[in-house]
Amino acid sequence: MPNLSPDRQDPILVALGGAIRRARIKKGLSQERLALLADVDRSYMGRVERGDNVIALLTLARLAEALGVSMSELMADAGL
């Protein structure tokens, strides 16, 4: 379930979402294209990038693969 209140967003989720967004932009992908490549809903992709959703490990793995990076690279970019 999304946590749509900015006052309740977990800093870890916001940092990870930012790392995913930066990697997506660096690859020149739209949210829609990344969602398609990773087999996730486009609206879910937006919520992940904003830190509104807790991302499952398997989804993170699929996003990393679609971005051509490792999960550890995403985590390092997020400062985690």
C-alpha positions as CSV (number, residue, x, y, z in Angstrom):
1,M,0.0,0.0,0.0
2,P,1.4,3.4,-0.9
3,N,2.4,5.9,1.8
4,L,1.3,9.1,0.1
5,S,2.1,11.5,3.0
6,P,5.5,13.2,2.5
7,D,5.8,13.5,6.3
8,R,5.8,9.7,6.6
9,Q,8.1,8.8,3.7
10,D,11.1,6.7,4.9
11,P,14.4,8.4,4.0
12,I,15.7,5.0,2.8
13,L,12.9,4.6,0.3
14,V,13.3,8.2,-0.9
15,A,17.1,7.6,-1.3
16,L,16.6,4.4,-3.2
17,G,13.9,5.8,-5.4
18,G,16.2,8.7,-6.2
19,A,19.0,6.3,-7.2
20,I,16.6,4.4,-9.5
21,R,15.4,7.7,-11.1
22,R,19.0,8.9,-11.7
23,A,19.9,5.5,-13.3
24,R,16.8,5.6,-15.4
25,I,17.5,9.2,-16.6
26,K,21.2,8.3,-17.3
27,K,20.0,5.5,-19.5
28,G,17.6,7.8,-21.3
29,L,14.6,5.7,-20.3
30,S,11.1,7.0,-19.5
31,Q,9.3,5.7,-16.5
32,E,6.9,3.9,-18.9
33,R,9.8,2.2,-20.8
34,L,11.6,1.1,-17.6
35,A,8.3,-0.2,-16.2
36,L,7.7,-2.2,-19.4
37,L,11.3,-3.6,-19.3
38,A,11.0,-4.6,-15.7
39,D,7.4,-5.9,-15.9
40,V,6.0,-3.4,-13.4
41,D,3.1,-1.0,-13.7
42,R,4.1,2.5,-14.8
43,S,2.2,4.2,-11.9
44,Y,4.0,1.9,-9.4
45,M,7.3,3.0,-11.0
46,G,6.5,6.6,-10.2
47,R,5.6,5.7,-6.6
48,V,8.9,3.8,-6.2
49,E,10.9,6.7,-7.5
50,R,9.2,9.1,-5.0
51,G,9.7,6.7,-2.1
52,D,6.0,6.2,-1.7
53,N,6.2,2.3,-1.9
54,V,8.2,-0.3,-0.2
55,I,9.9,-2.1,-3.1
56,A,10.2,-5.8,-3.1
57,L,13.6,-7.4,-3.5
58,L,12.5,-9.2,-6.7
59,T,11.2,-6.0,-8.1
60,L,14.5,-4.2,-7.3
61,A,16.4,-7.0,-9.0
62,R,14.2,-6.7,-12.2
63,L,14.6,-2.9,-12.2
64,A,18.4,-3.2,-11.8
65,E,18.6,-5.7,-14.6
66,A,16.5,-3.5,-16.9
67,L,18.8,-0.5,-16.0
68,G,21.9,-2.6,-16.7
69,V,23.3,-2.1,-13.2
70,S,23.6,-4.2,-10.1
71,M,21.3,-3.9,-7.1
72,S,24.5,-3.1,-5.1
73,E,25.2,-0.2,-7.4
74,L,21.7,1.2,-6.9
75,M,22.1,0.8,-3.1
76,A,25.5,2.5,-3.1
77,D,24.2,5.4,-5.2
78,A,21.4,5.7,-2.6
79,G,24.0,5.8,0.2
80,L,22.8,2.5,1.7
